[in-house]
């Protein structure tokens, strides 16, 4: 599991994210803006009011948080099985 260690808010609902493994990348969250719980992001000042939580997640107030692993996948273009070895086919319980 990776953690977010820093961020910069960019234009158009994009974030420049720094992760604890040294990777830095840009994530576009515009596909979420204005939908469901993310409707509060219509106020761009609310979108810019981000905090990093105790587990390295991004938080907006007490209602929205985004998992650092999902943001890392989005930033790198990797698939879950690329970073989680137990997903690489085969059964982890087989000897």
N, C-alpha and C positions, 0 to 999 in steps of 0.2 A: 504494500500500500504506500502510495506517495502522499505527501502533504504539500499544500500551497504555503509558500513562505513569503510571498510578496506579490503585488499586483499594481497595474496602472490601468485606469479607466480610459479607454479610447473612444472615438466617435462611433455612432451607429451600433451601440450595444456590443462592442468588442472589448475584450480585456486582454492585456498583456500579462501573462502569469509566470511566476517563478516557482519551481518545485524544489523540494529538498534533495532530489537526486542530481541537481545542477541543470536540468532542462528548463528552458524558457521558451514559451510559445504563445501565440495569439489564438484566442477562442472567440468565435462569433456566436453570440446568444440571441441575435435578432429573431431567430425562428421561434423563440419562446415569448418574446416581449408582447404584452397585450393579451395573452391567452391565459385563462383560468387564474391561478394564483399569481401569475406574472403580470396581471393587468396593472398592478401598482407600479410597474416599471414605466408606464406611460409618462409618469412624472420622472423625468431624467435625473432630477436631484435625488429622488429616492434610489434610482439605479446606482448612482455614484456613491451612495452611503453604504459601502460594503465593509464588512469586518471579516477577519479570519478567525474561525472557531478553534476550539481546543483540539480538534482532530484534523486540522488543516483544511477544513471545508470553508466555502464562502458563505457568508450569511448576510441577509438583508432583514433587519429587524428581528422579530421572533417568529416569523411565519415562513420565510424562504431560506432554504440552504441547499447548496449543491455539493455533491460528493466530489472530493478531489480526484478520485480514480476516474470518474466519468469525464471530468474536465481534462485530465491528462490524456485520456484516449482521444478526445475531440481535438486537443492541441497537437497531438503527435500523428493522428490518422491511423493509429494502431488499433488492432482488434483485442478484445478481452483475453483471448488465448495467447496473445503475444506477451502479456505481462503477468498472467496468472498461470503458472505451470500446470496446475491441476486440471485445467481446461483443455489441454493439448491432446485430447483423445485418449482412450484407455481409462481404466478404472483405477483410481488412486488406492483402492482397497485390495487390489490383486497383488499377490506376492510374486 
